[in-house]
Amino acid sequence: MRFVLTGLAALATAGLVSGGAMADVTVKWLHIENTPDTVAWMESVAKAYEAAHPGVTIQMQYLENEAYKAKLPTTLQSPDRPNIIYSWGGGVLRDQVKAGVIEDLTEPVKGEWADRISPAALEAFTVDGHVWGVPVLASQVGFWVNKPLLAKAGVKAEDIKSWDDLLAAVKTIKAAGIVPLATGGADKWPIHFYWTLLAMRIGGKDAFQAAYNQSGDGFDGPVFVKAGEDLKALAALDPFEPGYLGLTNPQAAGYFGDGKAAMHLMGNWDYLNAKKNSASGKGIPDADLGWFPFPTVAGGTGAPTDVLGGVNGWLVTKGSPPEAVDFLKFLTNKENQEKAAELGVYIPVNKGTAEKLKNPYFRQMAENIAKAGYFQVFYDQMLGANVGRVVNDVTTDIASGGTDPKDAADQVQEAWEMR
């Protein structure tokens, strides 16, 4: 059943203006955020909404990232399911829409609300011409670096332009007795970033689109096999921290934040995570922190400006009260999204907010995203939960030596064909 627009929805839209609510209502907001500054900002938005809407309670609920992904399918079938849930869009969203557990927001979002959001971001939450969610942030994956450790090893981040440059830098850093790369192998998805970005640099957008649309070479084609071979070559250098297969991403972020590794391939959210998860809680001082985009691959057709990242946002579950939609409208208004930018919570997708970003890394990434000719959503989300799980498994197996690159590519293609 589509979201009902007459009566209740009209009141939901008007509620932001009138400040009224029909009766005592609890809106359950399930999130995955664990950085204190971001949670504090979210709580402040919820309290502001409650103050303007007597009788409405925004109940914040938390699940750790991996637990959220694992439990969400079951949670969505529960009669006590949350009203607002986090989403990475992509194939996972398509599966949820198909399952009939998400409200169609096409009509509520139409007009002024949609006009304030980047069209490309809104498209990421559009399935079959209908809007099913509200995007709030964009992200970019690249290499965070510890400048003093690189300097100690005699390596300059600005000199790492190609994949061969990166391999040479890893060797030099390792020879200096420094761990070159931190990664959370236990979560697996951090390692899939290497395979995905290599495929992007080798084959560009065309390679992914051909495999995705089954209109040419598949995920078992030369581009994806070569990506696996390059990842295997990196892994052969033993570049990661000891015991990386047993460490989660938060632990790896803390390891990097403690100054124990020279580089960390991760999204812009790592700026806060590395600080939060470090022993000091402060991480690497900003003066000692650097960032550079994933390098090119010799002979590849992908542009160095192509971006891997996410367009993330919020969905409303089927049967939720209209106040859930109204709260999302409030959360994504100009004032709240500009505040998110100023605080460095994330890179908002609302138009005109990038200029409010004070964090120089976030500002640079916002410019990168705006200029990118090809923005690729994380494979493990874009391809859907089942295929994404295979991608994460096989790429981690490549890194650990448990799977051959060709076998890994074959498994991804098989999963794609069987989806």
Backbone hydrogen bonds in HBPLUS format (Angstrom, degrees):
<---DONOR---> <-ACCEPTOR-->    atom                        ^
c    i                          cat <-CA-CA->   ^        H-A-AA   ^      H-
h    n   atom  resd res      DA  || num        DHA   H-A  angle D-A-AA Bond
n    s   type  num  typ     dist DA aas  dist angle  dist       angle   num
A0008-LEU N   A0006-THR O   2.88 MM   2  6.06 104.3  2.47 120.8 106.0     1
A0011-LEU N   A0007-GLY O   3.03 MM   4  6.32 154.7  2.09 150.3 157.7     2
A0012-ALA N   A0008-LEU O   2.85 MM   4  6.16 146.1  1.97 145.3 156.0     3
A0013-THR N   A0009-ALA O   2.96 MM   4  6.25 156.3  2.02 150.6 154.9     4
A0014-ALA N   A0010-ALA O   2.96 MM   4  6.16 156.5  2.02 145.5 152.7     5
A0015-GLY N   A0011-LEU O   2.71 MM   4  5.72 131.6  1.94 140.6 153.8     6
A0017-VAL N   A0014-ALA O   2.91 MM   3  5.43 135.3  2.11 113.0 124.9     7
A0018-SER N   A0014-ALA O   2.96 MM   4  6.18 167.7  1.97 160.1 164.0     8
A0019-GLY N   A0015-GLY O   2.80 MM   4  5.34 150.9  1.88 138.8 145.8     9
A0025-VAL N   A0055-GLY O   2.71 MM  30  6.16 152.2  1.79 151.8 158.3    10
A0057-THR N   A0025-VAL O   2.77 MM  32  6.19 159.4  1.82 160.4 167.6    11
A0027-VAL N   A0057-THR O   2.77 MM  30  6.13 165.4  1.79 167.8 172.9    12
A0059-GLN N   A0027-VAL O   2.79 MM  32  5.89 151.3  1.87 144.2 153.8    13
A0083-ASN N   A0028-LYS O   2.84 MM  55  5.12 140.2  2.00 128.8 141.6    14
A0084-ILE N   A0028-LYS O   3.01 MM  56  6.36 157.1  2.06 160.4 161.5    15
A0029-TRP N   A0059-GLN O   2.84 MM  30  5.89 166.5  1.86 147.2 151.7    16
A0061-GLN N   A0029-TRP O   2.80 MM  32  5.83 167.7  1.82 147.5 145.9    17
A0030-LEU N   A0084-ILE O   2.85 MM  54  6.03 157.9  1.90 171.1 167.3    18
A0031-HIS N   A0061-GLN O   2.83 MM  30  6.23 162.7  1.86 163.0 164.9    19
A0063-LEU N   A0031-HIS O   3.07 MM  32  6.45 151.5  2.16 161.2 170.1    20
A0039-VAL N   A0035-THR O   3.02 MM   4  6.23 166.6  2.04 162.4 166.8    21
A0040-ALA N   A0036-PRO O   2.88 MM   4  6.00 158.9  1.92 151.0 157.0    22
A0041-TRP N   A0037-ASP O   3.06 MM   4  6.30 151.0  2.15 140.3 147.7    23
A0042-MET N   A0038-THR O   2.95 MM   4  6.25 162.3  1.98 152.5 157.2    24
A0043-GLU N   A0039-VAL O   2.86 MM   4  6.09 160.5  1.90 153.0 158.3    25
A0044-SER N   A0040-ALA O   2.98 MM   4  6.18 149.3  2.08 141.4 149.7    26
A0045-VAL N   A0041-TRP O   3.05 MM   4  6.39 150.7  2.14 149.9 157.2    27
A0046-ALA N   A0042-MET O   2.99 MM   4  6.30 160.5  2.03 150.8 156.2    28
A0047-LYS N   A0043-GLU O   2.91 MM   4  6.14 159.6  1.95 150.2 155.5    29
A0048-ALA N   A0044-SER O   2.99 MM   4  6.13 153.1  2.06 141.1 148.4    30
A0049-TYR N   A0045-VAL O   3.01 MM   4  6.25 154.5  2.07 148.4 155.0    31
A0050-GLU N   A0046-ALA O   2.95 MM   4  6.21 161.1  1.99 149.4 154.8    32
A0051-ALA N   A0047-LYS O   2.91 MM   4  6.10 154.9  1.97 147.0 153.6    33
A0052-ALA N   A0048-ALA O   3.19 MM   4  6.40 144.6  2.32 138.8 147.2    34
A0052-ALA N   A0049-TYR O   3.12 MM   3  5.19 123.4  2.46  96.1 110.2    35
A0053-HIS N   A0049-TYR O   2.96 MM   4  6.10 118.7  2.35 140.1 156.8    36
A0053-HIS N   A0050-GLU O   3.13 MM   3  4.95 143.1  2.27  94.2 105.2    37
A0056-VAL N   A0053-HIS O   3.04 MM   3  5.80 153.6  2.11 148.3 149.9    38
A0068-TYR N   A0064-GLU O   2.72 MM   4  5.84 153.9  1.79 163.7 172.3    39
A0069-LYS N   A0065-ASN O   3.14 MM   4  6.47 161.0  2.18 149.8 153.2    40
A0070-ALA N   A0066-GLU O   3.08 MM   4  6.28 157.4  2.13 145.2 151.5    41
A0071-LYS N   A0067-ALA O   2.88 MM   4  5.93 157.4  1.93 151.2 156.6    42
A0072-LEU N   A0068-TYR O   2.92 MM   4  5.63 144.0  2.05 150.3 156.5    43
A0075-THR N   A0071-LYS O   2.90 MM   4  6.02 163.7  1.93 157.2 162.4    44
A0076-LEU N   A0072-LEU O   2.86 MM   4  5.96 156.8  1.91 162.4 165.0    45
A0077-GLN N   A0074-THR O   3.06 MM   3  5.36 146.2  2.18 105.6 115.7    46
A0078-SER N   A0075-THR O   3.07 MM   3  5.27 158.1  2.12 107.2 114.1    47
A0081-ARG N   A0078-SER O   3.18 MM   3  5.13 141.2  2.33 116.0 112.0    48
A0317-THR N   A0083-ASN O   2.90 MM 234  5.17 157.4  1.95 134.2 141.8    49
A0085-ILE N   A0315-LEU O   2.98 MM 230  5.31 155.6  2.04 140.3 148.3    50
A0315-LEU N   A0085-ILE O   2.90 MM 230  5.31 158.6  1.94 152.3 159.3    51
A0087-SER N   A0313-GLY O   2.90 MM 226  5.35 144.2  2.03 149.2 145.4    52
A0313-GLY N   A0087-SER O   2.92 MM 226  5.35 162.3  1.95 150.7 155.9    53
A0093-LEU N   A0089-GLY O   3.39 MM   4  4.90 158.1  2.44 111.7 113.4    54
A0094-ARG N   A0090-GLY O   3.17 MM   4  6.55 156.7  2.23 145.4 152.3    55
A0091-GLY N   A0381-GLN O   2.83 MM 290  5.92 121.6  2.18 127.6 142.2    56
A0095-ASP N   A0091-GLY O   2.94 MM   4  6.18 153.2  2.01 146.0 152.5    57
A0096-GLN N   A0092-VAL O   3.03 MM   4  6.34 152.5  2.11 145.9 153.3    58
A0097-VAL N   A0093-LEU O   2.87 MM   4  6.15 156.0  1.93 155.7 162.5    59
A0098-LYS N   A0094-ARG O   2.93 MM   4  6.13 161.2  1.97 147.4 152.8    60
A0099-ALA N   A0095-ASP O   2.96 MM   4  6.17 142.1  2.10 139.0 149.4    61
A0101-VAL N   A0096-GLN O   3.43 MM   5  6.08 172.2  2.44 163.2 162.5    62
A0100-GLY N   A0097-VAL O   3.00 MM   3  5.20 152.8  2.07 104.5 113.3    63
A0318-LYS N   A0101-VAL O   2.90 MM 217  5.05 161.3  1.93 119.5 120.9    64
A0103-GLU N   A0316-VAL O   2.83 MM 213  5.63 177.3  1.83 162.2 163.0    65
A0105-LEU N   A0131-VAL O   2.75 MM  26  5.36 139.8  1.91 152.3 163.4    66
A0109-VAL N   A0105-LEU O   3.05 MM   4  5.95 163.1  2.08 159.3 163.1    67
A0110-LYS N   A0106-THR O   3.24 MM   4  6.18 131.4  2.50 135.9 147.5    68
A0110-LYS N   A0107-GLU O   3.21 MM   3  5.18 135.3  2.42  99.0 111.2    69
A0114-ALA N   A0109-VAL O   2.89 MM   5  5.46 126.9  2.18 176.2 166.2    70
A0115-ASP N   A0111-GLY O   2.92 MM   4  6.08 153.5  1.99 154.0 162.7    71
A0116-ARG N   A0113-TRP O   3.31 MM   3  5.63 145.7  2.43 103.8 112.3    72
A0117-ILE N   A0114-ALA O   3.10 MM   3  5.45 158.8  2.15 111.7 118.4    73
A0351-LYS N   A0116-ARG O   2.84 MM 235  5.69 159.3  1.88 146.2 153.4    74
A0118-SER N   A0349-VAL O   3.02 MM 231  5.67 152.1  2.10 145.0 153.1    75
A0121-ALA N   A0118-SER O   3.03 MM   3  5.24 120.3  2.40 102.1 116.9    76
A0122-LEU N   A0118-SER O   3.01 MM   4  6.34 159.3  2.05 157.3 163.5    77
A0123-GLU N   A0119-PRO O   2.91 MM   4  6.09 146.3  2.02 145.0 154.5    78
A0124-ALA N   A0121-ALA O   3.09 MM   3  5.26 132.6  2.33  98.5 110.8    79
A0125-PHE N   A0122-LEU O   3.03 MM   3  5.40 152.2  2.11 107.0 115.5    80
A0126-THR N   A0123-GLU O   3.07 MM   3  4.91 158.7  2.12 110.1 109.2    81
A0132-TRP N   A0125-PHE O   2.93 MM   7  5.80 175.9  1.93 176.6 175.3    82
A0127-VAL N   A0130-HIS O   2.84 MM   3  5.37 151.8  1.92 160.1 159.3    83
A0130-HIS N   A0127-VAL O   3.03 MM   3  5.37 165.6  2.05 115.5 120.1    84
A0134-VAL N   A0314-TRP O   2.85 MM 180  5.28 162.2  1.89 154.1 159.2    85
A0314-TRP N   A0134-VAL O   2.95 MM 180  5.28 157.1  2.00 135.0 138.6    86
A0136-VAL N   A0312-ASN O   2.82 MM 176  6.11 176.2  1.82 150.5 150.1    87
A0349-VAL N   A0136-VAL O   3.10 MM 213  5.51 138.1  2.28 115.6 119.4    88
A0137-LEU N   A0312-ASN O   3.17 MM 175  5.44 167.4  2.19 152.8 153.5    89
A0312-ASN N   A0137-LEU O   2.97 MM 175  5.44 138.1  2.15 142.2 153.4    90
A0138-ALA N   A0347-ILE O   2.95 MM 209  5.70 152.2  2.03 158.9 167.3    91
A0139-SER N   A0310-GLY O   3.00 MM 171  5.24 131.2  2.24 148.1 154.1    92
A0141-VAL N   A0308-LEU O   2.89 MM 167  5.76 148.4  1.99 168.9 167.7    93
A0142-GLY N   A0266-MET O   3.14 MM 124  5.72 169.9  2.15 135.1 133.3    94
A0266-MET N   A0142-GLY O   2.95 MM 124  5.72 154.5  2.02 168.9 161.3    95
A0143-PHE N   A0292-PHE O   2.91 MM 149  5.36 157.7  1.96 173.3 166.8    96
A0292-PHE N   A0143-PHE O   2.94 MM 149  5.36 147.3  2.05 142.6 153.1    97
A0144-TRP N   A0264-HIS O   2.93 MM 120  5.12 176.4  1.93 141.2 140.2    98
A0264-HIS N   A0144-TRP O   2.89 MM 120  5.12 141.4  2.04 143.8 149.7    99
A0145-VAL N   A0290-GLY O   2.83 MM 145  4.84 161.0  1.86 129.1 128.9   100
A0290-GLY N   A0145-VAL O   2.93 MM 145  4.84 148.8  2.02 141.5 143.1   101
A0146-ASN N   A0262-ALA O   2.82 MM 116  5.07 155.1  1.88 148.7 150.0   102
A0150-LEU N   A0146-ASN O   3.07 MM   4  6.37 161.1  2.11 157.8 163.8   103
A0147-LYS N   A0288-ASP O   2.82 MM 141  5.17 154.0  1.89 155.2 156.9   104
A0151-ALA N   A0147-LYS O   2.86 MM   4  6.06 161.7  1.89 156.1 161.6   105
A0152-LYS N   A0148-PRO O   2.88 MM   4  6.08 151.5  1.96 143.7 151.5   106
A0153-ALA N   A0149-LEU O   3.11 MM   4  6.36 142.7  2.25 140.4 149.7   107
A0153-ALA N   A0150-LEU O   3.07 MM   3  5.12 123.9  2.40  94.6 109.1   108
A0154-GLY N   A0150-LEU O   2.93 MM   4  6.12 111.9  2.41 136.3 154.4   109
A0155-VAL N   A0150-LEU O   2.87 MM   5  5.04 174.1  1.87 146.1 144.5   110
A0154-GLY N   A0151-ALA O   3.02 MM   3  4.85 146.2  2.13  95.1 105.7   111
A0159-ASP N   A0156-LYS O   2.97 MM   3  5.44 155.0  2.03 112.0 120.1   112
A0160-ILE N   A0157-ALA O   3.05 MM   3  5.48 163.9  2.07 114.5 119.7   113
A0296-THR N   A0161-LYS O   2.98 MM 135  6.42 158.8  2.03 150.2 144.5   114
A0165-ASP N   A0162-SER O   3.02 MM   3  4.99 118.3  2.41  92.4 108.0   115
A0166-LEU N   A0162-SER O   3.00 MM   4  6.44 148.6  2.10 145.4 154.1   116
A0163-TRP N   A0296-THR O   2.64 MM 133  5.85 132.7  1.86 164.1 176.4   117
A0167-LEU N   A0163-TRP O   2.97 MM   4  6.32 161.5  2.00 154.0 157.9   118
A0168-ALA N   A0164-ASP O   2.98 MM   4  6.15 158.5  2.02 145.8 151.8   119
A0169-ALA N   A0165-ASP O   2.86 MM   4  6.08 152.6  1.94 145.6 153.6   120
A0170-VAL N   A0166-LEU O   2.87 MM   4  6.13 156.2  1.92 153.4 159.6   121
A0171-LYS N   A0167-LEU O   3.10 MM   4  6.37 159.1  2.15 146.7 151.4   122
A0172-THR N   A0168-ALA O   3.03 MM   4  6.30 159.3  2.08 147.6 153.3   123
A0173-ILE N   A0169-ALA O   2.84 MM   4  6.01 165.3  1.86 155.9 159.8   124
A0174-LYS N   A0170-VAL O   2.92 MM   4  6.00 161.6  1.95 148.7 154.2   125
A0175-ALA N   A0171-LYS O   2.95 MM   4  6.10 152.3  2.03 143.7 151.4   126
A0176-ALA N   A0172-THR O   3.18 MM   4  6.43 128.7  2.45 136.1 148.6   127
A0176-ALA N   A0173-ILE O   3.09 MM   3  5.16 136.3  2.29  95.9 108.3   128
A0178-ILE N   A0173-ILE O   3.23 MM   5  5.63 159.1  2.28 150.1 149.2   129
A0177-GLY N   A0174-LYS O   2.94 MM   3  5.23 158.8  1.99 112.2 115.9   130
A0262-ALA N   A0179-VAL O   2.88 MM  83  6.30 157.5  1.93 161.5 168.7   131
A0263-MET N   A0180-PRO O   2.89 MM  83  5.95 130.8  2.13 137.3 152.0   132
A0181-LEU N   A0239-PRO O   2.97 MM  58  5.65 161.0  2.00 157.7 151.6   133
A0182-ALA N   A0263-MET O   2.95 MM  81  6.39 150.6  2.04 154.5 162.8   134
A0187-ASP N   A0184-GLY O   3.26 MM   3  5.86 141.9  2.42 113.4 121.4   135
A0185-GLY N   A0244-TYR O   2.90 MM  59  5.34 129.7  2.16 135.8 143.5   136
A0188-LYS N   A0185-GLY O   3.20 MM   3  4.86 135.5  2.40  91.1 103.5   137
A0186-ALA N   A0247-LEU O   2.93 MM  61  5.17 155.5  1.99 141.1 140.0   138
A0189-TRP N   A0187-ASP O   2.71 MM   2  5.70 145.2  1.83 103.7  95.6   139
A0191-ILE N   A0188-LYS O   2.93 MM   3  5.60 137.9  2.11 120.3 130.7   140
A0192-HIS N   A0189-TRP O   3.13 MM   3  5.00 124.9  2.45  93.3 107.8   141
A0194-TYR N   A0191-ILE O   3.07 MM   3  5.60 134.1  2.29 110.6 120.1   142
A0196-THR N   A0192-HIS O   2.91 MM   4  6.04 167.0  1.93 154.4 158.5   143
A0197-LEU N   A0193-PHE O   2.92 MM   4  5.95 169.0  1.93 149.3 152.8   144
A0198-LEU N   A0194-TYR O   2.93 MM   4  6.01 154.5  1.99 147.2 154.8   145
A0199-ALA N   A0195-TRP O   2.98 MM   4  6.17 158.4  2.03 145.0 150.9   146
A0200-MET N   A0196-THR O   2.90 MM   4  6.19 149.8  1.99 146.4 155.6   147
A0201-ARG N   A0197-LEU O   2.90 MM   4  6.11 156.9  1.95 147.0 152.5   148
A0202-ILE N   A0198-LEU O   2.85 MM   4  6.00 149.4  1.95 148.1 157.2   149
A0203-GLY N   A0199-ALA O   2.84 MM   4  5.75 169.2  1.85 148.4 152.0   150
A0204-GLY N   A0200-MET O   2.82 MM   4  4.55 136.7  2.00 118.6 128.7   151
A0302-GLY N   A0201-ARG O   3.04 MM 101  4.14 148.8  2.14 125.0 122.9   152
A0301-THR N   A0202-ILE O   2.96 MM  99  5.65 162.9  1.99 124.2 124.7   153
A0209-GLN N   A0205-LYS O   2.95 MM   4  6.17 172.5  1.95 163.5 165.8   154
A0210-ALA N   A0206-ASP O   2.93 MM   4  6.00 158.8  1.97 148.5 153.8   155
A0211-ALA N   A0207-ALA O   3.18 MM   4  6.35 160.0  2.22 144.0 149.0   156
A0212-TYR N   A0208-PHE O   2.76 MM   4  5.90 164.9  1.79 158.5 163.6   157
A0213-ASN N   A0209-GLN O   2.83 MM   4  5.81 161.8  1.87 146.8 151.6   158
A0214-GLN N   A0210-ALA O   2.93 MM   4  5.60 110.4  2.43 128.0 142.9   159
A0215-SER N   A0210-ALA O   2.91 MM   5  4.89 149.8  2.00 138.9 146.5   160
A0214-GLN N   A0211-ALA O   3.32 MM   3  4.94 146.8  2.44  90.4  99.8   161
A0221-GLY N   A0218-GLY O   2.94 MM   3  5.19 154.6  2.00 116.1 116.7   162
A0225-VAL N   A0221-GLY O   3.11 MM   4  6.31 153.6  2.18 155.0 163.0   163
A0226-LYS N   A0222-PRO O   2.86 MM   4  5.91 161.0  1.90 148.5 153.9   164
A0227-ALA N   A0223-VAL O   2.99 MM   4  6.23 148.3  2.09 139.3 148.4   165
A0228-GLY N   A0224-PHE O   3.15 MM   4  6.33 152.1  2.23 134.5 140.9   166
A0229-GLU N   A0225-VAL O   2.93 MM   4  6.29 149.4  2.02 146.5 155.7   167
A0230-ASP N   A0226-LYS O   2.90 MM   4  6.17 156.5  1.96 152.9 158.3   168
A0231-LEU N   A0227-ALA O   3.00 MM   4  6.24 153.9  2.07 144.5 151.9   169
A0232-LYS N   A0228-GLY O   2.86 MM   4  6.06 154.3  1.93 145.1 152.6   170
A0233-ALA N   A0229-GLU O   2.95 MM   4  6.21 147.2  2.06 141.1 149.8   171
A0234-LEU N   A0230-ASP O   3.06 MM   4  6.36 149.4  2.16 142.6 150.2   172
A0235-ALA N   A0231-LEU O   2.91 MM   4  6.19 165.5  1.94 153.4 157.3   173
A0236-ALA N   A0232-LYS O   2.93 MM   4  6.09 141.5  2.08 143.1 153.1   174
A0237-LEU N   A0234-LEU O   2.98 MM   3  5.55 156.4  2.04 114.4 121.8   175
A0238-ASP N   A0235-ALA O   2.93 MM   3  5.35 163.1  1.96 117.0 120.8   176
A0244-TYR N   A0241-GLU O   3.16 MM   3  5.45 130.9  2.41 147.7 139.6   177
A0246-GLY N   A0243-GLY O   2.95 MM   3  5.60 158.4  1.99 120.5 127.5   178
A0247-LEU N   A0244-TYR O   3.19 MM   3  5.14 164.5  2.21 103.8 108.5   179
A0252-ALA N   A0248-THR O   2.91 MM   4  6.22 155.7  1.97 151.9 159.4   180
A0253-ALA N   A0249-ASN O   2.76 MM   4  5.97 156.6  1.81 157.1 163.9   181
A0254-GLY N   A0250-PRO O   2.94 MM   4  6.14 153.3  2.02 141.5 148.6   182
A0255-TYR N   A0251-GLN O   2.88 MM   4  6.12 148.2  1.98 142.5 151.8   183
A0256-PHE N   A0252-ALA O   2.96 MM   4  6.26 157.8  2.01 149.1 153.8   184
A0257-GLY N   A0253-ALA O   2.77 MM   4  5.98 156.6  1.82 145.5 153.5   185
A0258-ASP N   A0254-GLY O   2.80 MM   4  5.96 130.4  2.05 141.4 153.3   186
A0260-LYS N   A0255-TYR O   3.22 MM   5  5.77 159.6  2.27 160.3 160.6   187
A0259-GLY N   A0256-PHE O   2.96 MM   3  5.29 159.9  2.00 112.6 117.5   188
A0270-ASP N   A0267-GLY O   2.97 MM   3  5.81 166.7  1.99 124.2 128.6   189
A0271-TYR N   A0268-ASN O   3.10 MM   3  5.88 166.4  2.12 120.2 123.8   190
A0272-LEU N   A0269-TRP O   3.25 MM   3  5.91 131.9  2.50 113.8 121.3   191
A0273-ASN N   A0269-TRP O   3.15 MM   4  6.38 169.9  2.17 149.0 152.1   192
A0274-ALA N   A0270-ASP O   2.85 MM   4  5.51 168.3  1.86 141.0 144.0   193
A0276-LYS N   A0272-LEU O   2.89 MM   4  6.11 173.8  1.89 160.5 162.0   194
A0277-ASN N   A0273-ASN O   2.89 MM   4  5.88 164.3  1.91 152.1 155.9   195
A0278-SER N   A0275-LYS O   3.28 MM   3  5.38 159.1  2.33 103.9 110.2   196
A0281-GLY N   A0278-SER O   3.15 MM   3  5.05 133.0  2.38  93.9 106.9   197
A0288-ASP N   A0285-PRO O   2.83 MM   3  5.38 146.9  1.94 116.6 126.7   198
A0289-LEU N   A0286-ASP O   3.18 MM   3  5.04 161.8  2.21 101.8 107.4   199
A0300-GLY N   A0297-VAL O   2.86 MM   3  5.31 159.2  1.90 141.1 141.9   200
A0306-ASP N   A0303-ALA O   3.06 MM   3  5.41 166.3  2.08 113.0 117.4   201
A0307-VAL N   A0374-TYR O   2.92 MM  67  6.30 156.6  1.98 163.3 169.4   202
A0376-GLN N   A0307-VAL O   2.75 MM  69  6.13 166.9  1.76 169.7 171.5   203
A0309-GLY N   A0376-GLN O   2.99 MM  67  6.27 163.3  2.01 156.5 159.0   204
A0378-PHE N   A0309-GLY O   3.11 MM  69  5.91 132.2  2.35 153.3 160.8   205
A0320-SER N   A0317-THR O   3.22 MM   3  5.91 144.0  2.36 145.2 142.8   206
A0324-ALA N   A0321-PRO O   2.99 MM   3  5.83 161.5  2.03 125.0 129.5   207
A0325-VAL N   A0322-PRO O   3.11 MM   3  5.43 122.9  2.45 104.9 117.2   208
A0326-ASP N   A0322-PRO O   3.09 MM   4  6.42 162.7  2.12 150.6 155.9   209
A0327-PHE N   A0323-GLU O   2.80 MM   4  5.91 151.4  1.88 142.5 149.6   210
A0328-LEU N   A0324-ALA O   3.21 MM   4  6.45 154.6  2.28 139.8 145.8   211
A0329-LYS N   A0325-VAL O   3.05 MM   4  6.40 149.5  2.15 147.0 155.7   212
A0330-PHE N   A0326-ASP O   3.04 MM   4  6.37 149.9  2.13 144.3 152.2   213
A0331-LEU N   A0327-PHE O   2.75 MM   4  6.03 162.1  1.78 155.7 161.0   214
A0332-THR N   A0328-LEU O   3.01 MM   4  6.11 150.0  2.11 144.1 150.4   215
A0333-ASN N   A0330-PHE O   3.18 MM   3  5.26 165.8  2.20 111.4 111.7   216
A0337-GLN N   A0333-ASN O   3.07 MM   4  6.21 163.1  2.10 160.8 165.9   217
A0338-GLU N   A0334-LYS O   2.94 MM   4  5.99 152.8  2.01 150.0 157.3   218
A0339-LYS N   A0335-GLU O   3.07 MM   4  6.25 150.3  2.16 142.4 150.5   219
A0340-ALA N   A0336-ASN O   3.03 MM   4  6.28 148.6  2.13 138.9 147.2   220
A0341-ALA N   A0337-GLN O   3.08 MM   4  6.31 151.0  2.17 139.6 146.7   221
A0342-GLU N   A0338-GLU O   2.94 MM   4  6.22 161.4  1.97 149.0 153.8   222
A0343-LEU N   A0339-LYS O   2.95 MM   4  6.11 156.7  2.01 150.4 156.0   223
A0345-VAL N   A0340-ALA O   2.98 MM   5  5.17 153.0  2.05 158.6 159.4   224
A0344-GLY N   A0341-ALA O   3.09 MM   3  5.11 145.8  2.21  99.2 109.7   225
A0353-THR N   A0350-ASN O   3.40 MM   3  5.91 157.8  2.45 135.1 132.6   226
A0356-LYS N   A0353-THR O   2.85 MM   3  5.38 155.8  1.91 116.8 125.0   227
A0357-LEU N   A0354-ALA O   3.05 MM   3  5.43 162.2  2.08 112.1 117.8   228
A0363-ARG N   A0359-ASN O   2.93 MM   4  6.17 159.0  1.97 156.5 163.3   229
A0364-GLN N   A0360-PRO O   3.02 MM   4  6.13 156.8  2.08 138.8 144.7   230
A0365-MET N   A0361-TYR O   2.92 MM   4  6.18 159.9  1.96 149.9 155.7   231
A0366-ALA N   A0362-PHE O   2.81 MM   4  6.00 151.7  1.89 147.7 155.6   232
A0367-GLU N   A0363-ARG O   3.06 MM   4  6.34 152.4  2.14 144.5 151.2   233
A0368-ASN N   A0364-GLN O   2.88 MM   4  6.20 151.3  1.97 145.3 154.2   234
A0369-ILE N   A0365-MET O   2.85 MM   4  6.07 162.9  1.88 152.8 156.2   235
A0370-ALA N   A0366-ALA O   3.02 MM   4  6.18 156.5  2.08 142.4 148.9   236
A0371-LYS N   A0367-GLU O   3.05 MM   4  6.20 143.1  2.19 143.2 152.2   237
A0372-ALA N   A0368-ASN O   2.95 MM   4  5.96 124.5  2.26 143.5 157.8   238
A0381-GLN N   A0378-PHE O   3.05 MM   3  5.50 150.5  2.14 112.4 121.3   239
A0382-MET N   A0378-PHE O   2.80 MM   4  5.93 173.2  1.80 164.0 166.3   240
A0383-LEU N   A0379-TYR O   2.97 MM   4  5.72 167.0  1.98 150.7 152.1   241
A0384-GLY N   A0381-GLN O   3.23 MM   3  5.34 160.7  2.27 105.7 111.5   242
A0388-GLY N   A0384-GLY O   2.75 MM   4  5.61 154.0  1.81 154.0 163.2   243
A0389-ARG N   A0385-ALA O   2.96 MM   4  5.98 145.0  2.08 138.8 146.6   244
A0390-VAL N   A0386-ASN O   3.39 MM   4  6.70 149.1  2.49 137.3 144.4   245
A0390-VAL N   A0387-VAL O   3.04 MM   3  5.12 118.5  2.43  97.0 112.1   246
A0391-VAL N   A0387-VAL O   2.95 MM   4  6.34 158.8  2.00 154.2 160.1   247
A0392-ASN N   A0388-GLY O   2.99 MM   4  6.25 165.4  2.01 151.9 154.7   248
A0393-ASP N   A0389-ARG O   2.95 MM   4  6.13 156.9  2.01 144.2 151.1   249
A0394-VAL N   A0390-VAL O   2.88 MM   4  6.03 178.9  1.88 162.7 162.5   250
A0395-THR N   A0391-VAL O   3.05 MM   4  6.04 158.9  2.10 149.1 155.0   251
A0396-THR N   A0392-ASN O   3.23 MM   4  6.20 153.5  2.31 137.3 144.1   252
A0397-ASP N   A0393-ASP O   2.93 MM   4  6.18 147.3  2.04 143.6 153.9   253
A0398-ILE N   A0394-VAL O   2.88 MM   4  6.13 143.0  2.01 141.2 150.5   254
A0399-ALA N   A0395-THR O   3.18 MM   4  6.45 161.5  2.21 142.3 146.1   255
A0400-SER N   A0396-THR O   2.99 MM   4  6.24 146.1  2.11 143.5 153.0   256
A0401-GLY N   A0397-ASP O   2.94 MM   4  5.88 113.6  2.40 135.2 149.6   257
A0402-GLY N   A0397-ASP O   2.68 MM   5  4.68 132.1  1.91 147.3 149.8   258
A0403-THR N   A0397-ASP O   3.25 MM   6  5.14 137.4  2.44 111.8 106.7   259
A0401-GLY N   A0398-ILE O   3.16 MM   3  5.13 150.4  2.25  98.8 107.8   260
A0408-ALA N   A0404-ASP O   2.87 MM   4  6.11 156.9  1.92 159.5 167.2   261
A0409-ALA N   A0405-PRO O   3.03 MM   4  6.23 161.7  2.06 145.5 149.6   262
A0410-ASP N   A0406-LYS O   2.92 MM   4  6.14 156.4  1.98 148.7 155.6   263
A0411-GLN N   A0407-ASP O   2.95 MM   4  6.20 150.3  2.04 145.7 153.2   264
A0412-VAL N   A0408-ALA O   3.12 MM   4  6.46 154.0  2.19 149.7 156.2   265
A0413-GLN N   A0409-ALA O   3.01 MM   4  6.27 165.2  2.04 152.5 156.3   266
A0414-GLU N   A0410-ASP O   2.88 MM   4  6.07 160.5  1.92 149.1 154.8   267
A0415-ALA N   A0411-GLN O   2.97 MM   4  6.13 158.6  2.02 143.7 149.5   268
A0416-TRP N   A0412-VAL O   2.92 MM   4  6.16 152.1  2.00 147.4 155.5   269
A0417-GLU N   A0413-GLN O   2.92 MM   4  6.19 156.8  1.98 152.1 157.9   270
A0418-MET N   A0414-GLU O   2.97 MM   4  6.13 139.1  2.14 142.5 153.8   271
